[in-house]
């Protein structure tokens, strides 16, 4: 289903998803699938096992290492894609 179709039939699509249907959403000229709408019951729990990389690596910082919270957040913002595009 294209984004335009989804927008035009949003309420019906939501009803179909609630009834158990999974719907792929396509976007762009090539109509590449960019998202799936799935029933909440089909969703994974979201729980993640902690410690998967335990003892598989190390990290160390120089004694003179210093970074403010603003600097850290600035690096994070640069590395994180803007969801608005």
C-alpha positions in Angstrom: 0.0 0.0 0.0 1.4 3.4 -0.9 1.5 6.3 1.6 -1.3 8.0 -0.4 -3.5 4.9 -0.1 -2.7 4.7 3.6 -3.7 8.4 4.1 -6.9 8.0 2.1 -8.0 4.8 4.0 -6.4 5.3 7.3 -9.4 4.3 9.5 -10.0 1.2 7.5 -6.4 0.2 7.6 -6.3 0.5 11.3 -9.4 -1.7 11.6 -7.7 -4.3 9.4 -4.5 -4.2 11.5 -6.6 -4.6 14.7 -8.2 -7.6 13.0 -4.8 -9.2 12.6 -3.7 -8.1 9.1 -0.1 -7.0 8.5 0.3 -4.1 6.0 3.4 -3.0 4.2 3.7 0.7 3.4 5.5 1.8 0.2 7.0 5.2 -0.5 8.6 7.0 -3.4 8.7 6.4 -7.2 10.1 2.9 -6.7 7.5 2.2 -4.1 10.0 0.8 -1.7 8.6 -0.7 1.4 9.5 1.7 4.3 7.3 0.4 7.1 5.0 -2.3 8.3 1.9 -1.9 10.3 1.4 -5.0 12.4 -1.1 -5.9 15.2 0.2 -5.1 18.6 -0.1 -8.8 19.5 2.4 -9.7 16.8 5.0 -7.3 18.2 8.0 -8.6 20.0 8.1 -8.0 23.7 10.8 -5.3 23.4 12.8 -6.8 26.2 16.5 -7.1 25.5 19.0 -9.3 27.1 21.5 -7.1 28.9 25.2 -7.9 29.0 25.5 -9.6 25.5 28.9 -8.0 25.0 30.1 -8.5 28.6 33.8 -9.3 28.7 34.1 -9.0 24.8 35.7 -5.6 24.8 37.0 -2.8 27.0 37.0 1.0 27.0 39.4 3.3 28.7 39.7 7.1 28.9 42.8 9.2 29.4 43.2 10.7 32.8 42.8 14.2 31.3 39.6 13.3 29.4 36.8 15.8 30.0 33.6 16.4 28.2 30.6 18.5 29.3 27.1 17.2 29.1 26.4 19.7 26.3 29.4 18.4 24.3 28.2 14.8 24.7 24.7 15.6 23.7 26.0 17.6 20.7 27.9 14.5 19.5 24.8 12.4 20.0 22.6 14.8 18.0 25.2 14.8 15.1 25.3 10.9 15.0 21.5 10.5 15.3 19.4 10.9 12.1 16.6 13.4 12.4 13.3 11.4 12.2 11.6 14.4 10.5 14.0 13.9 7.6 
